[in-house]
């Protein structure tokens, strides 16, 4: 397994842990809201949910997320707009060269599963990444 794949798995697992922790916190909060507590009251009290807050890692996590996402800005006025046909042609060439899995990863990096669903504003980024893959 390469570093990039490992980082993706770790990032996904961290997101899952965050989601489960948030869910546990919400359940804890709901339990306390429905619980009447006073000194000497018998019975079980809600337990505290685990906390994952790590302020020291917040900046690192934000940098990582920014690096994993393709740019969302539209092409500059000086750059010629990239068409779906240009992207499709480049990806077909790469697919024939045996890079189908990498192409799928590139498309998924734009936030969708199919090329036809990619926003036109991301065509330029996708074409640039595909050209870099071809030249590598």
Buried (B, 14 or more C-beta within 10 A) or exposed (E): EEEEEEEBEEBEEBEEEEEEBEEBBEEBEEBEEEEEEEEEEEEEEBEEBEEEEEEEEEEEBEEBEEEEEBEEEEBEEEEEEBEEEBBEEBBEEBBEEEBEEBBBBBBEBBEEEEBEEBEEBBBBBBBBBBEEBEEE
